[in-house]
Amino acid sequence: MLMLAELLVEDPKNMDDACLITDCLKDGIAVFVRLPYDEENAIRIFDFLRGAVLGIEGRFDRLDRMIYLFTPKDIRVSDLRGRCGKAEE
């Protein structure tokens, strides 16, 4: 049976939003996070989400300066070469 993965896109503004993202991760949903430009708040949110995702044995990938992908452990993330064959030699 084919399982479909779900991906949410979130722009957390505060720690309440970060808690909701954590709930999604615990439910097996990957979350694409665009952190706020307020650096102090962004650091707090990122540190919280990083701890949460590591606590559920998930992972996070930095996609850009303030953009991250947080995934639960059941979702594999790979690049095109890793997914579709070997790099050309």
Buried (B, 14 or more C-beta within 10 A) or exposed (E): EEEEEEEBEBEBEEEEBBEEBBEBBBEBBBBBBBBBEEEEBBEBBBEBBBEBBEEBEBBBEEEEEBEBBBBBEEBEEEEEEEEEEEEEE
